[in-house]
Amino acid sequence: MHTAQKSGLDQLPQVTEPRNPGMSLDMDWVMRARANRSAIERRAATLPGRRSVKKAHQAAWLARAISCIDLTTLAGDDTAGRVARLCSKARQPVRADLLDTIGMPGLTVGAVCVYHDMIAPAVAALQGSGIPVAAVSTGFPAGLSPFHLRVAEIEESVKAGAAEIDIVISRRHVLTGNWQALYDEMRTFRAACGEAHVKAILATGELGTLQNVARASLVCMMAGADFIKTSTGKESVNATLPVSLVMMRAIRDYHEATGFRVGYKPAGGISKAKDSLTYLALVKEELGDRWLRPDLFRFGASSLLGDIERQLEHHVTGAYSASWRHAMG
């Protein structure tokens, strides 16, 4: 078995291709970033009705969506037992007979995402699976704890076995236009992660404008983010297609300018199989097929998998099952 598979790192971008090292903060580039809200919203509105896949093609796309899910539990009443059950679902996200029928045996999710205290039971439950453990960090979800504690939290989560760290940025840096502070913060977080893969959560629902989203995306990538992510899932507005379009185009611009690919993760509010297909179609159109893999695209979701499993069962059997039959843990 390859070393990456043993360590659970095989799905990380720094293993499959050169990791984004970041660059010096280019304020000219940041300030040139604009977002035409009306045009972006028109473009996003056309996608759900324009893109449709059916039958075997739909089953294949839904299987791809499963492989890109960060199966997540971020509840105050999480226990080691609940996390172990979630990890069992991550290993076997869909009934084996259904996966065999659609030609996808051995399919797993992209990662399991938990709070720091649940890293150890998740790592134990996923041992040998090749599925990485992701941990939310830096005072998630508000990111307002003392800075040195946020950095220490990252270091402790890496030490505990997290292969991916989902950090939250300080929204005030974006809202006040303090791009140097955002860059410095992100560089420090990236350094604290070491070899672990870092996802920068922008909390786009709290950034005010799409232009702020575009600029924050660029700054975080310049500071070395491996992924940029929409939301914590705790904001009143989470992932949306307009925000996704802005962030994907920032990723595309960064790749064209530097040659480094940065991943994308929409999170919060994506719970239906048909919505996952829409997001995958947007990724394909804006970034290309290379991004349709778990090392460069993830869904932050807890309930999405259940609906996809129901759709796959309908594809195979012709009948829908009750949602309670597809519990996550």
C-alpha positions as CSV (number, residue, x, y, z in Angstrom):
1,M,0.0,0.0,0.0
2,H,1.2,3.5,-0.8
3,T,2.4,5.6,2.1
4,A,-0.2,8.3,1.4
5,Q,-3.0,5.7,1.7
6,K,-1.7,4.5,5.0
7,S,-1.6,8.0,6.5
8,G,-4.9,9.1,5.1
9,L,-3.3,11.8,3.0
10,D,-3.9,10.4,-0.4
11,Q,-6.8,12.8,-1.1
12,L,-4.9,16.0,-0.3
13,P,-3.8,18.3,-3.1
14,Q,-0.2,18.6,-1.8
15,V,0.2,14.8,-2.3
16,T,-1.3,14.6,-5.8
17,E,0.3,17.7,-7.2
18,P,2.4,20.7,-6.0
19,R,0.9,22.4,-3.0
20,N,0.1,26.1,-3.3
21,P,3.0,27.8,-1.6
22,G,1.4,31.2,-1.6
23,M,3.1,34.4,-2.7
24,S,3.7,37.9,-1.6
25,L,0.6,40.0,-1.1
26,D,-0.1,41.7,-4.4
27,M,-2.3,44.7,-3.4
28,D,-2.7,45.9,-7.0
29,W,-4.2,42.5,-7.9
30,V,-6.4,42.5,-4.9
31,M,-7.8,46.0,-5.5
32,R,-8.4,45.2,-9.2
33,A,-10.8,42.4,-8.2
34,R,-14.4,43.4,-9.0
35,A,-17.8,41.6,-8.9
36,N,-20.7,42.6,-11.1
37,R,-23.5,41.4,-8.9
38,S,-26.3,41.5,-11.4
39,A,-24.3,39.6,-14.1
40,I,-23.2,37.0,-11.5
41,E,-26.7,36.4,-10.3
42,R,-28.0,36.1,-13.9
43,R,-25.3,33.5,-14.7
44,A,-26.0,31.6,-11.5
45,A,-29.8,31.6,-12.0
46,T,-29.5,29.8,-15.4
47,L,-27.6,26.8,-14.1
48,P,-30.2,24.7,-12.3
49,G,-32.6,24.7,-15.2
50,R,-29.9,24.4,-17.9
51,R,-28.0,21.4,-16.6
52,S,-29.7,18.1,-16.2
53,V,-28.3,14.5,-16.2
54,K,-30.5,11.4,-16.1
55,K,-30.3,7.7,-15.4
56,A,-26.8,6.1,-15.4
57,H,-25.2,9.5,-16.0
58,Q,-26.9,10.9,-13.0
59,A,-25.9,7.9,-10.8
60,A,-22.3,8.4,-11.8
61,W,-22.4,12.1,-11.0
62,L,-24.0,11.4,-7.6
63,A,-21.3,8.9,-6.9
64,R,-18.8,11.5,-7.6
65,A,-20.6,13.9,-5.3
66,I,-20.3,11.3,-2.5
67,S,-16.6,11.0,-3.0
68,C,-16.3,14.8,-2.5
69,I,-18.3,15.0,0.8
70,D,-16.7,16.1,4.0
71,L,-19.1,14.1,6.2
72,T,-19.5,16.5,9.2
73,T,-20.7,16.5,12.8
74,L,-20.2,19.7,14.7
75,A,-22.7,19.4,17.6
76,G,-22.3,20.2,21.2
77,D,-23.5,16.7,22.1
78,D,-21.1,14.8,19.9
79,T,-19.7,11.7,21.6
80,A,-17.0,9.2,20.6
81,G,-19.8,6.7,19.8
82,R,-21.6,9.1,17.5
83,V,-18.4,9.9,15.7
84,A,-17.5,6.2,15.3
85,R,-20.9,5.6,13.7
86,L,-20.4,8.6,11.4
87,C,-17.0,7.1,10.4
88,S,-18.7,3.8,9.6
89,K,-21.0,5.7,7.3
90,A,-18.0,7.4,5.7
91,R,-16.4,4.0,5.0
92,Q,-19.6,2.6,3.6
93,P,-21.7,5.6,2.5
94,V,-24.1,3.6,0.4
95,R,-25.3,-0.1,0.6
96,A,-22.7,-2.4,-0.9
97,D,-25.3,-4.0,-3.3
98,L,-26.3,-0.6,-4.7
99,L,-22.6,0.4,-5.2
100,D,-21.9,-2.9,-6.9
101,T,-24.9,-2.4,-9.3
102,I,-23.7,1.0,-10.4
103,G,-20.1,-0.2,-10.7
104,M,-18.7,1.8,-7.8
105,P,-17.6,-0.7,-5.2
106,G,-15.4,0.7,-2.5
107,L,-16.7,4.2,-2.8
108,T,-16.0,6.4,0.3
109,V,-16.5,10.0,1.3
110,G,-13.8,12.6,1.0
111,A,-13.2,13.2,4.7
112,V,-14.8,13.2,8.1
113,C,-14.9,16.7,9.8
114,V,-15.2,17.1,13.6
115,Y,-14.3,19.4,16.5
116,H,-10.8,19.0,18.1
117,D,-12.0,16.8,20.9
118,M,-13.4,14.2,18.5
119,I,-10.2,13.9,16.4
120,A,-8.9,10.9,18.3
121,P,-12.0,8.7,18.0
122,A,-12.4,9.7,14.3
123,V,-8.7,8.8,13.6
124,A,-9.2,5.4,15.4
125,A,-12.4,4.6,13.6
126,L,-11.0,5.5,10.1
127,Q,-7.7,3.7,10.6
128,G,-6.7,1.9,7.4
129,S,-9.5,3.5,5.3
130,G,-7.4,6.2,3.6
131,I,-10.1,8.7,4.7
132,P,-8.6,11.8,6.3
133,V,-9.9,13.5,9.4
134,A,-10.6,17.2,9.1
135,A,-10.9,19.4,12.2
136,V,-12.5,22.9,12.5
137,S,-10.2,25.3,14.3
138,T,-9.2,28.9,15.2
139,G,-12.2,29.6,17.5
140,F,-14.7,28.1,15.0
141,P,-17.2,29.4,14.1
142,A,-16.7,33.1,15.1
143,G,-12.9,33.1,15.1
144,L,-12.8,35.7,18.0
145,S,-10.7,33.9,20.6
146,P,-7.2,35.2,21.4
147,F,-4.9,34.9,18.4
148,H,-2.3,32.8,20.1
149,L,-4.9,30.4,21.2
150,R,-6.2,30.0,17.7
151,V,-2.7,29.2,16.5
152,A,-2.2,26.7,19.4
153,E,-5.5,25.1,18.5
154,I,-4.3,24.3,15.0
155,E,-1.1,22.9,16.4
156,E,-2.9,20.7,18.9
157,S,-5.3,19.4,16.2
158,V,-2.4,18.5,13.9
159,K,-0.7,16.7,16.8
160,A,-3.9,14.8,17.5
161,G,-4.0,13.4,14.0
162,A,-6.0,15.8,11.8
163,A,-4.8,15.7,8.2
164,E,-6.9,18.7,7.3
165,I,-7.6,21.9,9.2
166,D,-10.6,24.1,8.5
167,I,-9.7,27.6,9.8
168,V,-12.0,30.7,10.1
169,I,-10.7,34.1,9.0
170,S,-11.3,37.3,11.0
171,R,-14.2,38.9,9.1
172,R,-13.4,42.3,10.5
173,H,-10.2,42.4,8.4
174,V,-12.3,42.0,5.2
175,L,-15.0,44.4,6.3
176,T,-12.4,47.1,7.1
177,G,-10.3,46.4,4.1
178,N,-7.3,45.5,6.1
179,W,-5.9,43.0,3.6
180,Q,-2.4,43.0,5.1
181,A,-3.8,41.8,8.4
182,L,-5.8,39.1,6.7
183,Y,-2.8,37.9,4.7
184,D,-0.6,37.9,7.8
185,E,-3.2,35.9,9.8
186,M,-3.6,33.4,7.0
187,R,0.2,32.9,6.6
188,T,0.5,32.2,10.3
189,F,-2.4,29.7,10.2
190,R,-0.8,28.0,7.2
191,A,2.6,27.7,9.0
192,A,0.9,26.3,12.1
193,C,-0.7,23.6,9.9
194,G,2.7,22.3,8.8
195,E,2.0,19.3,6.4
196,A,-1.7,19.3,7.2
197,H,-4.0,20.6,4.5
198,V,-5.6,24.0,5.3
199,K,-9.1,25.2,4.2
200,A,-9.8,28.9,4.7
201,I,-13.4,29.5,5.7
202,L,-14.4,33.0,4.5
203,A,-17.9,33.0,6.1
204,T,-19.2,34.7,2.9
205,G,-22.6,35.5,4.4
206,E,-20.9,37.9,6.7
207,L,-18.6,39.7,4.3
208,G,-21.1,42.2,2.9
209,T,-20.4,42.2,-0.8
210,L,-19.4,39.8,-3.6
211,Q,-16.4,42.1,-4.2
212,N,-15.3,41.4,-0.6
213,V,-15.6,37.7,-1.3
214,A,-13.5,38.0,-4.4
215,R,-10.8,40.0,-2.6
216,A,-10.7,37.7,0.5
217,S,-10.5,34.7,-1.8
218,L,-7.4,36.1,-3.5
219,V,-5.7,37.2,-0.3
220,C,-6.2,33.7,1.3
221,M,-4.8,32.0,-1.7
222,M,-1.8,34.4,-1.8
223,A,-1.2,33.4,1.8
224,G,-1.1,29.7,1.0
225,A,-4.6,28.3,1.5
226,D,-5.0,24.8,0.0
227,F,-8.8,25.3,-0.2
228,I,-11.1,28.3,0.1
229,K,-14.5,27.5,1.7
230,T,-17.7,29.4,1.8
231,S,-19.1,29.1,5.3
232,T,-19.0,27.6,8.7
233,G,-22.5,26.4,8.3
234,K,-23.5,28.5,11.3
235,E,-24.1,31.8,9.4
236,S,-27.6,32.9,8.4
237,V,-26.6,32.7,4.7
238,N,-24.2,29.9,3.8
239,A,-23.2,28.5,0.3
240,T,-24.9,30.1,-2.7
241,L,-24.3,29.8,-6.4
242,P,-23.4,33.5,-6.9
243,V,-20.8,33.3,-4.1
244,S,-19.5,30.0,-5.5
245,L,-19.2,31.6,-9.0
246,V,-17.1,34.5,-7.5
247,M,-14.8,32.1,-5.6
248,M,-14.3,29.7,-8.5
249,R,-13.3,32.5,-10.8
250,A,-10.8,33.8,-8.2
251,I,-9.4,30.2,-8.1
252,R,-9.2,30.2,-11.9
253,D,-7.5,33.5,-12.0
254,Y,-5.0,32.4,-9.4
255,H,-4.2,29.2,-11.2
256,E,-3.7,31.1,-14.5
257,A,-1.4,33.5,-12.8
258,T,0.7,31.1,-10.6
259,G,0.2,27.6,-12.0
260,F,-1.1,26.3,-8.6
261,R,-4.5,24.8,-8.2
262,V,-6.5,25.7,-5.1
263,G,-9.5,23.7,-4.0
264,Y,-13.0,24.8,-3.4
265,K,-15.5,23.8,-0.7
266,P,-19.1,25.1,-0.5
267,A,-20.6,24.4,2.9
268,G,-23.9,24.9,4.7
269,G,-27.4,24.5,3.2
270,I,-26.5,21.9,0.6
271,S,-28.8,19.0,1.5
272,K,-30.4,17.8,-1.7
273,A,-28.9,15.5,-4.4
274,K,-30.1,17.8,-7.2
275,D,-28.2,20.7,-5.6
276,S,-25.0,18.7,-5.5
277,L,-25.4,18.1,-9.3
278,T,-25.8,21.9,-9.8
279,Y,-22.6,22.6,-7.9
280,L,-20.7,19.9,-9.8
281,A,-21.9,21.3,-13.1
282,L,-20.7,24.8,-12.1
283,V,-17.3,23.4,-11.1
284,K,-17.0,21.6,-14.5
285,E,-17.9,24.8,-16.4
286,E,-15.8,27.3,-14.5
287,L,-12.7,25.2,-13.4
288,G,-12.8,22.1,-15.6
289,D,-12.7,18.4,-15.0
290,R,-9.5,18.4,-12.9
291,W,-11.4,20.1,-10.1
292,L,-14.1,17.3,-10.0
293,R,-12.0,15.2,-7.6
294,P,-11.9,15.2,-3.8
295,D,-8.4,16.6,-3.7
296,L,-9.8,19.9,-5.2
297,F,-13.5,19.9,-4.4
298,R,-15.5,19.1,-1.3
299,F,-19.0,19.5,0.0
300,G,-19.3,20.5,3.6
301,A,-22.4,18.5,4.5
302,S,-24.1,16.3,7.1
303,S,-27.5,15.5,5.5
304,L,-26.6,15.6,1.8
305,L,-25.4,12.0,1.8
306,G,-28.8,10.6,2.9
307,D,-30.6,12.2,0.0
308,I,-28.0,11.0,-2.5
309,E,-28.3,7.5,-1.2
310,R,-32.1,7.7,-1.6
311,Q,-31.7,8.8,-5.2
312,L,-29.2,6.0,-6.0
313,E,-31.6,3.4,-4.4
314,H,-34.4,4.8,-6.6
315,H,-32.1,4.5,-9.7
316,V,-31.4,0.8,-8.9
317,T,-34.8,-0.3,-7.6
318,G,-37.3,2.1,-9.1
319,A,-38.6,2.9,-5.6
320,Y,-37.8,5.6,-3.1
321,S,-37.1,4.6,0.5
322,A,-37.9,6.5,3.6
323,S,-35.4,9.1,4.7
324,W,-35.1,7.5,8.2
325,R,-33.5,4.5,6.6
326,H,-30.4,6.5,5.7
327,A,-29.3,7.8,9.0
328,M,-25.8,9.3,9.3
329,G,-24.9,7.9,12.7
